[in-house]
Amino acid sequence: KGALWHWSLGTEVVPYSINQLGDAGIRHMVLDPQQRLWLAVDKFGLVRFTPQTRELLWQPNSDGKTIQTLHLDDSNQLWIATKGAGLGKLDLNQEAMGKLLPNSFESHNLGNGDVRAIFRDHLGQLWVGTASGLYQALESDSGKIQGFKPSPLASQLLDKAFIGFIKEDSQGRLWIGTRGEGLLIFNAERDSYLHYRHQANEPGSLPANTLYSLTFDQSGIAWIATKEAGVSRYLGIEKGFAAPDATPLPKTETTSILEDDGGNIWITSYGEGLFRLKPDGSVSHWSTDTEIPLPSKHLFSIYQHPDGQLWIASSDGVFSFTPHSGQYQMFDRQHGLIGDVAYLMQHDADNKLWIGSASGLSWLDPATGTSRNFAYEDGLQ
């Protein structure tokens, strides 16, 4: 019932009570060459327990399965026999379980498993924003995460706040955007902060309290995408926030902002398509019903690949877009992605695109169009 016992012959039994397992029964266990215990636990599935550190990690996609027995063979393959779900195998030579759940540690756990933002600042601190609070990671000298603690900012200002993004400016200040509690600018070295919330009829006020994304342009000015009030720029403590003096720009739900290599500001919106604001103040607009149409008007983010190509994530897939010709190339489920609703993109050292979607994670080679998908069986939550 959620407990183990350990002893050496001739000594007293030493109990190991694992609080995270509650009263769940442990059916079977094996010890691997790294002295880690693999446990078959009722309701939780396969769990890895490290007695030296008391760290507990769950094997992805095994929860809810009734594991009858475990067997570790001479080649370090862990065989998993289940009741009704067949036989599974985990290669311990290659496994790299990095999944941290809200109850992975005996203490100092995340208070919420809905993680929305991760950022490591210039001082080396790892920040984690969740749908219900802001946390700081507790790490060993080797960088191993040993737990999390609520940020002092959370207890003072952002208790239970939905953290949407965490960014850092050239001065080392953290910009923490929320969905409902406005914007916090935190200077860790001075232990000081500015907290902005929307104030109706007040000049320079933050235009909305629900913020989706933030980017810094080449001059260091922060551009913020909001849910209810389009795009706004931060002009400093005295002037506060102001919308760009240009039309037509979206006035409601904007989702992301990008400054490209030419100094153009690109703005995606949910429902109005794509906008480009040039340095001279002129605005161009593309949507599904414009002269040069886009394949979707519900856009979540925009990304410029190192080769200069623009990529846009939408509710209908991801697509490359060439503004001067109006040409685009769509990639969706029919082209091999794991799903159509795509939110975020990032390239790796090989200039391949990683795409986060509602259905999982996809890897795309823009040069060849080939892709690979990752889901629960690959370790995603």
N, C-alpha and C positions, 0 to 999 in steps of 0.2 A: 504493500500500500504506500507507494511513493518513498520507500526507504531501502537502503542497501546496508549490508554489514561487511566489515573488513577485519580480518585478524590474521596474525601469524601463529603457527602452532606453538602452544605453550603460553600464549598471552591472552589477555582478555579481548573480547569482541569489541570492535570500535564501530558504532553506528554512523551511517551517513544518511541524514534526513534531507531530502531534496524538496524544498518548499514549493518549487515551481510545479511539481507533479501532483500536488495535492494528495488525494488518496488513490490515484490511479495505480493499478497493479502492474508490476514489472514481471513479464512472463519469461523472459530469457535474456542472457547477456553474454558477450564475448569481449575479450581483452585483446587489443591490437598491438603490434610491435612498438608503437609510440606510447604505450601504457594508457590508452584511452579506452573507456568502456562504451560499447555499443549496446543500447538497451532497447528491447521490444516492450513498449509501454502501451497499455490499454488507452484508447481514445487519442493518444498523441502519435502513435506509430513508432518510427525509428528515431531514437534520440542518441546523441553523442555526449558523453559526460567525461570531463577531464578531472580526476580526483585532486590533482595537485593544485589546480586553480579554482576548482568547483564550477567551471564553466559548463553551461548546458546549451547545446545547439540541436535544432530540429532538422531532420532530413526533409528537404522539400518534397511535397506531394505525397507524403506518407501518412499524414494525419487522417484519422478516421478508419484506417485499415487495421484489422486484427492480425498481428504478426504472431505466428505460432512458434517459430524457432529461427535461430540465426546460426550460420556456420561460416567460419573464416578458413579458407583453404591455404595451401602452401604458397600460392602466388599472390597472396594478399587480396583475394577477391572475397567480399562479404556477400554471402548468399542469404536471401530473405524469403522465408516461406510464409505465405499469408493464408488466411481463411477466406476463400472466395475470390481473391484478386491475383491468384497465380504466384509465380516464382520471380523474384527480382534479384538483381546483382548490382553491387556497388564496387567499383575499382578503387580501393583505398590508396593505390599508387598515384592516382590522378585526382582523387576527390579533393575539392577545395571548398568546403562548406563555409560560407561567409554570411549566412542568414542570421540576423539578429532580430529576435521577437521582443515584444514588450516585457516578457518575463524570462529573458535569457540569463539573467543574473540573479543571485540571491537578494541583492539590494542594488540601488542605483540603476533602476530600469527606466526605459522610456515610458512615460505616462500614456503615450498614444502611439499606436503602430501605423497610423496614416501619415507617412513621412512625405513632405512636400518640398523641402529645400535642404540642401547640404552645401556647406561652404567652409573652407579652411582659410583663415585670415593670415595676414603677414606675420603675426606673432606665433603661428603654428597651431592655434586653437581651432578645433573642428566644431562647427556649429550645426545643429540639426533642428530644422523647423518642422513641426507637425501640424495637423489640423486642430490641435488643442494644446498649444504651448511651444516654447522655445527651450532647447536643451544644449548643454555643452558636453562633449565627449570626455570621458576620463580615460587617458591612454598611458600605457607603460612607456618606459624609455625607448623601447623598440618599436613603438607605434601600435601596439596591440590594444584594442578597445577593451576596457575593463568595466565599463558601465557608463551611465549618463547622469548628469545632475541638472535640475531646472536652472536656467539662467537667472541670475539676480534680476535681470530686466523683466523676466517673466513674472516674478512675484510682485514686482513694483508696478509694471505697466501692461504687460502682455499675458497675464494669467489667463490660460485657456484660449488665447487668441489663435486664429487660423493663420499660420505663417505661409505666405505665398512665395516670397523670394528673399534671398540674402545676398547682397552685393557689397563690394568694397571699393572706395574711391582712391584717388591718388594720394590722399592725405592719410590713408589707413583707417578711415571711418567706415563703420558698417551701416548699410542702409537695409533696414528690415521692413518689408512690405507685408501688410496683412489684408485679409478679406473681412473688413468690418471695423477694424480698429485703427485705420490710417497708416501713417509712416513714422518709423523711428530711426533717427540718425544717431549712432552711438560711437563715441570716441573712447576706446578701451584704455589708451594710455593716460588720458585725463580723467577717466571714469565719469564722463559727462554725457548728456544726451539731449536731443531735441525731439519732441513728440508732436507730430502734426496730425490734426483731425480736421474734417470738413466743418467749416463754420459758415452757415448761410448768410449771404449779403455782406460778407467781410472781404474786402479787397485783398488779394494775395493769398487767400485761403487754399488749402488743399481742396481740389474740386470734388473729390469723392473719397469715401473711406474704404471702398473695395478696390484693391489694386492688383493688377495681374502681372506686370513685369516692369523692369527698369533697365535702361542702358545709359552709359555715359558717352557723349560724343567726343570728338577729337579735342575740343576745348575744355572738356571736363564737366560740361553741363549735364545734369541728370534729366532724362526724358522718362516719363511715367505713363504707362497704359492703364486706364481705369475701366471699370465696368459701366459706370453711369454717365461719365463726363468726358469721353474722348481722351485726348493726349494733353499732358501738361508738362511744363519745364520748371525746374527749381532754379530761381535766380538769386538765391542767397537769403540770409536772415531778414534783411530789411525789405526786400521786394516780395519774397515768398514765391508763390507759384503763378504761372501765367500760361495760357494756351498760345500756340504759335499763331502769329498774325498772318494767316493764309487761309484761303478757301478754294475748293471745298475739302474739308477734312472731316473724318467721322466725329460725330458729337456724342455718341453713346458708347457701345461696347467695343473697346479696342483691346487686342490680346497681346501684341508684341511690337517691339520697335527695333530697327536695325539701322546703323549708319554704315554705308558701303564704302569702298575704297575711294570713291569720287566725292565723298562728303554729302551724298544724298541720304535723306532720312526716309526709310520705308516703314509703313505702318500697316499691320494686319488688323482686320476687324472680323467680328462674328456677325455676318449678315450683310455687310456692305463691301466686302472684297478687299482689294489692295490699293494703297495710296503711296505716292512718292512725292516728297517735298524736296525740291532742289535748293541749293544755296541761294539762288536768286529769288526764292519765294514762290516760284510757280509750282503748281500741283498737278499731278497726273493721277488718273483713277482707272482701275481695271476691276471688272466684276463679271458675272455670268451674262449680263445683258448689255455690256458696253460694246463699242465698235470693235475693239480687240478683246474678245471674251477670255475669261478664265474658266477652268473646268469646275471650280467651286467658289462660292462666296462666303462660306463659313470657314474662316482661316484661324489657325491657332498660333502659329509661329513662323518666322522667316529666318533663314540662315544663309550666309554667304560662304560657299566652299572656298578653300584656298586657291582654286583655279579661277575664282571670280564669278562662278555660276551661282545664281540665286536659287534656293530651294525653299519650298513653302509646304508646311504641314497643314492639312485640312481635314474636314469631316469625311472627305471622299478619297483620301490617300495623300501621298506626297508627290509634288511635281516640280520639275525644274522650269524656270521661266527666264526668257531672254527678252528684256524690255524693248530694245530697238526693233526687233522683228515681230514681237508678240507671240513667238513660238513657245510651246510648252511640251513637256513629256511627262505623262502621268504614270505613277506606279501605285498599284493598289493590290487587293487580294488576288485579282485575276492575273497580276504580273508577279505573283510569288510572295508578296508581303503577308504577314500573319493576320492583318486586319486592315480595314479602310480608314478608321478613325485614328489619325496620327496627331500627336501633340508636340513632340520635341525632336530635335535632331542634333547630332554632334559628330564630327569626323575624328578618326583615330590617326595614329602615326603613319598609316598607309593610305591616308586620304579616303578611306571608306566611310560611308555614312551609317551611323547607328540611329535607329528610329524608334522612339518610344510611342506605343499606341495603346488603345483601350484593350487590345487583345494580347499584348505581350511586346516583345522586343524583336526588331528585325535589323539585319545587317545588309547593306546594299552597296554594291560596287558600281558607282555612277558610270564608269568607263565601259563596262560590259553589260550592265543591267542585271547581273546575277545577284542573288540574295540568299540569306539564310535566316531562319526564324528560331526564336528561343521562347519557351513557355514554361509552365509549371514543372514539367519533367526535367527541365534544364536548370532548375534552381530558382526561378522567379517566384515571387510570392503571388 
